[in-house]
Amino acid sequence: MATKPSSVKPSSTSSAQAFRPLGDRVAIERIEETTTGGIIIPDTAKEKPVQGKIIAVGEGARDESGKRIPLDVKLGDVVLFTKWGGTEVKINGKEITILKESDILAILDKKSSAKAA
């Protein structure tokens, strides 16, 4: 099933442009993980979270004949991705990671993503 391309809309106070990832790239907003035991971890000791919510998707890569190959992920999916994958950018004051779909390891089901959020 093909998904429509999406874009992240700028806030009304920002002069930044809306954007849409190209090809088989997706934009992800990282989800901060919390400890269940109430342990406070200093920012310097924290690792980057590897969970995120997809906030924009590209149209998909092209095959050898030029046809679009639809992405397996869609807007709103909560995913696991490689720790060092992608490029971090700041758009409208938000830290966003743009990466290729191949850097996504798994889509979390709704039960798992509800616990993560």
Backbone as CSV, one residue per row, in Angstrom:
resi,resn,N_x,N_y,N_z,CA_x,CA_y,CA_z,C_x,C_y,C_z
1,MET,0.838,-1.175,0.000,0.000,0.000,0.000,0.881,1.234,0.000
2,ALA,0.683,2.110,-0.933,1.479,3.335,-1.030,0.953,4.367,-0.049
3,THR,1.875,5.075,0.572,1.473,6.135,1.486,1.729,7.471,0.836
4,LYS,0.898,8.423,1.155,1.077,9.761,0.617,2.271,10.418,1.287
5,PRO,3.032,11.209,0.538,4.122,11.924,1.174,3.565,12.938,2.148
6,SER,4.341,13.245,3.155,3.877,14.189,4.149,4.937,15.234,4.371
7,SER,4.554,16.271,5.047,5.526,17.296,5.396,5.253,17.767,6.803
8,VAL,6.262,18.296,7.425,6.118,18.865,8.755,5.824,20.338,8.556
9,LYS,4.723,20.805,9.080,4.315,22.191,8.915,5.032,23.074,9.921
10,PRO,5.515,24.226,9.493,6.145,25.126,10.444,5.111,25.756,11.346
11,SER,5.541,26.150,12.545,4.621,26.846,13.441,4.337,28.225,12.869
12,SER,3.266,28.832,13.304,2.854,30.117,12.742,3.847,31.230,13.054
13,THR,4.672,31.062,14.097,5.626,32.097,14.450,6.973,31.910,13.768
14,SER,7.162,30.803,13.053,8.445,30.511,12.441,8.417,30.856,10.958
15,SER,9.575,31.264,10.446,9.656,31.568,9.023,10.236,30.393,8.242
16,ALA,10.464,29.261,8.909,11.048,28.089,8.254,10.068,27.476,7.264
17,GLN,10.614,26.787,6.261,9.807,26.116,5.250,9.359,24.750,5.752
18,ALA,8.199,24.282,5.252,7.793,22.899,5.506,8.750,22.015,4.723
19,PHE,8.881,20.757,5.113,9.811,19.896,4.392,9.222,18.516,4.200
20,ARG,9.780,17.796,3.226,9.417,16.422,2.947,10.707,15.693,2.613
21,PRO,11.006,14.603,3.317,12.212,13.838,2.997,12.144,13.297,1.569
22,LEU,13.295,13.165,0.941,13.354,12.665,-0.435,13.524,11.147,-0.462
23,GLY,13.041,10.529,-1.517,13.244,9.103,-1.751,12.748,8.233,-0.627
24,ASP,13.609,7.328,-0.163,13.216,6.390,0.894,13.662,6.863,2.278
25,ARG,13.703,8.164,2.469,14.085,8.723,3.770,12.845,9.052,4.590
26,VAL,13.017,9.026,5.908,11.949,9.386,6.830,12.504,10.360,7.864
27,ALA,11.629,11.175,8.430,12.003,12.081,9.516,11.426,11.525,10.804
28,ILE,12.284,11.452,11.823,11.900,10.848,13.093,12.164,11.814,14.227
29,GLU,11.220,11.891,15.146,11.416,12.633,16.385,11.725,11.600,17.459
30,ARG,12.906,11.715,18.064,13.322,10.721,19.062,12.412,10.759,20.282
31,ILE,12.189,9.577,20.867,11.386,9.439,22.075,12.338,9.175,23.225
32,GLU,12.306,10.032,24.226,13.158,9.855,25.404,12.650,8.691,26.230
33,GLU,13.560,7.827,26.639,13.197,6.684,27.467,13.368,7.061,28.932
34,THR,12.491,6.541,29.782,12.592,6.796,31.213,12.885,5.491,31.932
35,THR,13.578,5.599,33.044,13.863,4.390,33.816,12.675,4.064,34.700
36,THR,12.444,2.781,34.921,11.307,2.365,35.734,11.613,2.449,37.218
37,GLY,12.889,2.423,37.591,13.259,2.445,39.009,13.417,3.843,39.578
38,GLY,13.182,4.856,38.788,13.296,6.224,39.263,14.736,6.705,39.371
39,ILE,15.649,6.014,38.708,17.055,6.407,38.744,17.247,7.620,37.853
40,ILE,17.920,8.621,38.384,18.200,9.826,37.610,19.551,9.647,36.932
41,ILE,19.550,9.758,35.616,20.774,9.609,34.842,21.175,10.993,34.338
42,PRO,22.397,11.442,34.646,22.821,12.753,34.161,22.865,12.792,32.634
43,ASP,22.640,13.975,32.061,22.619,14.120,30.604,23.910,13.643,29.958
44,THR,25.038,13.818,30.628,26.320,13.417,30.044,26.457,11.905,29.954
45,ALA,25.737,11.161,30.770,25.830,9.694,30.763,24.756,9.043,29.891
46,LYS,23.785,9.826,29.464,22.693,9.269,28.664,23.167,8.960,27.256
47,GLU,22.643,7.859,26.730,22.870,7.557,25.328,21.683,8.103,24.538
48,LYS,21.907,8.311,23.256,20.814,8.774,22.408,19.733,7.711,22.365
49,PRO,18.476,8.113,22.457,17.412,7.113,22.330,17.377,6.550,20.912
50,VAL,17.018,5.306,20.811,16.936,4.662,19.506,15.495,4.347,19.133
51,GLN,14.575,4.977,19.836,13.154,4.878,19.517,12.698,6.237,19.035
52,GLY,11.792,6.234,18.086,11.276,7.499,17.605,9.947,7.343,16.912
53,LYS,9.291,8.484,16.736,8.005,8.524,16.053,8.225,9.153,14.683
54,ILE,7.692,8.523,13.664,7.848,9.037,12.301,6.920,10.230,12.112
55,ILE,7.526,11.367,11.720,6.744,12.587,11.552,6.643,13.028,10.097
56,ALA,7.446,12.432,9.210,7.353,12.726,7.775,8.006,11.578,7.006
57,VAL,7.482,11.287,5.823,8.031,10.211,4.995,8.214,10.702,3.563
58,GLY,9.206,10.128,2.888,9.409,10.411,1.476,8.467,9.587,0.626
59,GLU,8.583,9.727,-0.686,7.691,9.011,-1.597,8.133,7.582,-1.841
60,GLY,9.356,7.239,-1.476,9.878,5.897,-1.708,10.975,5.911,-2.750
61,ALA,11.820,4.894,-2.719,12.908,4.773,-3.690,12.329,4.364,-5.042
62,ARG,13.160,4.451,-6.076,12.740,4.013,-7.412,13.472,2.727,-7.768
63,ASP,12.761,1.815,-8.451,13.415,0.595,-8.919,14.098,0.878,-10.264
64,GLU,14.638,-0.143,-10.889,15.396,0.032,-12.130,14.554,0.556,-13.285
65,SER,13.250,0.282,-13.253,12.382,0.763,-14.322,11.796,2.145,-14.027
66,GLY,12.114,2.703,-12.856,11.629,4.045,-12.518,10.373,4.069,-11.665
67,LYS,9.803,2.906,-11.358,8.602,2.847,-10.520,8.968,3.093,-9.061
68,ARG,8.061,3.727,-8.336,8.259,3.972,-6.910,8.051,2.687,-6.121
69,ILE,8.937,2.454,-5.160,8.787,1.334,-4.233,8.252,1.941,-2.940
70,PRO,7.011,1.629,-2.547,6.442,2.255,-1.349,7.189,1.847,-0.084
71,LEU,7.180,2.736,0.896,7.833,2.475,2.174,6.972,1.548,3.025
72,ASP,7.624,0.792,3.912,6.911,-0.087,4.834,6.421,0.653,6.067
73,VAL,6.923,1.857,6.295,6.536,2.640,7.470,5.618,3.770,7.042
74,LYS,4.873,4.294,8.008,3.952,5.397,7.707,3.991,6.416,8.845
75,LEU,3.357,7.533,8.632,3.284,8.575,9.659,2.740,8.020,10.962
76,GLY,3.347,8.425,12.062,2.850,8.018,13.367,3.411,6.712,13.884
77,ASP,4.057,5.908,13.031,4.661,4.666,13.499,5.755,4.970,14.515
78,VAL,5.845,4.146,15.548,6.939,4.229,16.509,7.911,3.124,16.135
79,VAL,9.168,3.512,15.913,10.145,2.578,15.369,11.416,2.528,16.210
80,LEU,12.161,1.444,16.032,13.520,1.325,16.555,14.457,1.524,15.380
81,PHE,15.539,2.268,15.590,16.471,2.503,14.500,17.902,2.431,15.008
82,THR,18.842,2.363,14.084,20.238,2.233,14.461,20.706,3.454,15.239
83,LYS,21.549,3.213,16.227,21.994,4.275,17.134,22.670,5.429,16.409
84,TRP,23.513,5.139,15.451,24.277,6.191,14.783,23.753,6.488,13.391
85,GLY,22.575,5.973,13.056,22.029,6.195,11.724,21.439,7.588,11.567
86,GLY,21.420,8.056,10.351,20.744,9.289,10.022,21.546,10.551,10.271
87,THR,20.890,11.658,9.977,21.455,12.985,10.148,20.532,13.780,11.044
88,GLU,21.097,14.403,12.057,20.290,15.207,12.973,20.229,16.648,12.475
89,VAL,19.014,17.181,12.452,18.796,18.565,12.050,17.850,19.213,13.057
90,LYS,17.845,20.534,13.074,16.925,21.265,13.937,15.991,22.061,13.035
91,ILE,14.703,21.780,13.126,13.700,22.466,12.323,12.637,22.998,13.272
92,ASN,12.382,24.274,13.204,11.404,24.935,14.078,11.690,24.662,15.550
93,GLY,12.973,24.581,15.911,13.350,24.356,17.302,13.262,22.911,17.753
94,LYS,12.868,22.006,16.863,12.762,20.586,17.204,13.955,19.837,16.644
95,GLU,14.515,18.920,17.453,15.592,18.053,16.984,14.955,16.892,16.223
96,ILE,15.319,16.752,14.964,14.742,15.730,14.097,15.870,14.927,13.481
97,THR,15.674,13.627,13.361,16.645,12.757,12.701,16.056,12.319,11.372
98,ILE,16.816,12.540,10.298,16.395,12.098,8.972,17.274,10.915,8.595
99,LEU,16.634,9.785,8.285,17.401,8.587,7.942,16.714,7.792,6.861
100,LYS,17.461,6.880,6.271,16.903,6.000,5.240,16.060,4.920,5.906
101,GLU,15.086,4.433,5.188,14.227,3.379,5.731,15.039,2.144,6.109
102,SER,16.134,1.897,5.418,16.954,0.715,5.713,17.642,0.815,7.075
103,ASP,17.724,2.017,7.674,18.288,2.182,9.017,17.267,1.884,10.113
104,ILE,16.006,1.665,9.727,14.959,1.328,10.693,14.995,-0.179,10.912
105,LEU,15.083,-0.569,12.182,15.208,-1.982,12.530,13.863,-2.660,12.741
106,ALA,12.881,-1.932,13.314,11.592,-2.552,13.627,10.536,-1.485,13.840
107,ILE,9.299,-1.875,13.614,8.147,-1.044,13.959,7.582,-1.618,15.246
108,LEU,7.424,-0.784,16.263,6.881,-1.256,17.539,5.364,-1.324,17.447
109,ASP,4.788,-2.363,18.038,3.328,-2.473,18.017,2.740,-1.456,18.990
110,LYS,1.440,-1.294,18.943,0.784,-0.263,19.746,0.975,-0.466,21.243
111,LYS,1.006,-1.710,21.720,1.199,-1.977,23.151,2.575,-1.524,23.595
112,SER,3.608,-1.838,22.811,4.975,-1.431,23.136,5.137,0.068,23.061
113,SER,4.546,0.683,22.017,4.710,2.120,21.847,3.953,2.902,22.915
114,ALA,2.861,2.350,23.456,2.137,3.032,24.528,2.988,3.071,25.788
115,LYS,3.747,2.003,26.048,4.644,1.994,27.204,5.806,2.945,26.998
116,ALA,6.278,3.082,25.738,7.421,3.934,25.448,7.078,5.404,25.551
117,ALA,5.851,5.768,25.243,5.464,7.183,25.199,5.166,7.752,26.538
